[in-house]
Amino acid sequence: MGKSSFGNKFIVTTWGESHGKALGAVVDGCPAGLSLCEEDIQAFLDRRKPGQSRYTTTRKEGDLVEILSGVFEGRTTGTPISLMVRNTDQRSRDYGNIAYSYRPGHADYTYDQKYGFRDYRGGGRSSGRETTGRVAAGAIAVKLLQELGISFCTYTKSIGPVTAEAFSKEEINANAFYMPDAQAAEKAGEYLEQCMKNHDSAGGVIECRINNVPAGLGDPVFGKLDAVFAQALMSIGAVKAVEIGDGFQVTSLNGSTDNDGFCNENGVITKTSNHAGGILGGMSDGSEIILRAHIKPTPSISQVQQTVTKDGENLSLEIHGRHDPVIVPRAVVVVEAMAALTLTDALFQNMSARLDNIVKFYGRD
Ligand SMILES: Cc1cc2nc3c(=O)[nH]c(=O)nc-3n(C[C@H](O)[C@H](O)[C@H](O)COP(=O)(O)O)c2cc1C
């Protein structure tokens, strides 16, 4: 039952429910000496806030983070860092009908089957609000990785049938969807307007690119880097598939077009292409890591849907309340956070992979 923690050396535990008093995370294993303040974390939380455009729910989540422990005089102390975000906009009455029936596409039915009892307010633990703790913890991981020159670029690749074809890094933060292509963002807006008119929702794809990752991260065989990334991203609600590099496309390629050649450029070994998305044999190969998370359409829609009550009676369900027509823009920073947590943990695990490194660290002349 206890599966709210992630990581082996950089361990993150998230806690809290949608309509509880607060949500948060405990980060255990963060080295001492990292400069950290609430503003560092707040900047990340603000990226997943609702109410930022007409395509995200108007529910007003203040989402102000408090650091309760593990930081002293602006630096981490090496002790557990406890992060808390109080819930301030909990209108439970919007969710009254889900206490007795199962919303299609949600976790209500399976929670009841497993535990026999559930916090039905706003989906409880299965709510997208749970990702608040992930994002807060991920902000620390990103900051830590920055110290090593590792950087992230995460954006919306597609919404419904609209795919970003152009790429402008500046554009990502200039539109409501975090799309790197202004024209595609406009078309995505038109598509979502249509969905909203039809009381329907849309899905999409988030792409995360990570640069300057050293080669060798990832632990064959069950801790392969691609396997851990897949687990991390699939653990986010609404993610239904994960791709690495060419992903689904590899099935239609040939060995000759899928293989990445190697070359030596002035003593540095690089690859001639990156179909593998930066991971070979379950370990980072030093090139850009490319991940994609496929997100399903928002399950809460205001169309009448067929379901059953807890007692097994058939019911025509109408869901009222505030829901995004698309989850993707708010999940962009969640994907980045989970990728950063995965990489930080892999980095720390890798430190004991080679005797010569251990001797270099501890050895006495
Ligand atoms: C950041 C984020 C925000 C979400 N917001 C909503 C939402 O507003 N409405 C909704 O119906 N589902 C939302 N979800 C998705 C549901 O939580 C999720 O689909 C549901 O718990 C069922 O889990 P599954 O899709 O993984 O099977 C959100 C998910 C994430 C990651």
The ligand as an ORCA input file, in Angstrom:
! r2SCAN-3c Opt
* xyz 0 1
  C      -1.593     18.292    -13.374
  C      -2.840     17.463    -13.520
  C      -4.078     18.094    -13.480
  C      -5.248     17.351    -13.636
  N      -6.437     18.016    -13.627
  C      -7.577     17.342    -13.868
  C      -8.823     18.031    -13.949
  O      -8.909     19.253    -13.787
  N      -9.940     17.299    -14.210
  C      -9.895     15.930    -14.391
  O     -10.915     15.330    -14.628
  N      -8.735     15.253    -14.335
  C      -7.582     15.917    -14.068
  N      -6.383     15.226    -14.009
  C      -6.348     13.777    -14.337
  C      -6.888     12.846    -13.292
  O      -6.307     13.109    -12.027
  C      -6.625     11.392    -13.715
  O      -6.938     11.207    -15.054
  C      -7.457     10.418    -12.882
  O      -7.029     10.444    -11.541
  C      -7.404      8.970    -13.382
  O      -6.087      8.488    -13.438
  P      -5.467      7.888    -14.786
  O      -5.856      8.822    -15.873
  O      -3.983      7.885    -14.536
  O      -6.045      6.519    -14.984
  C      -5.184     15.936    -13.823
  C      -3.940     15.315    -13.843
  C      -2.770     16.065    -13.698
  C      -1.434     15.362    -13.752
*
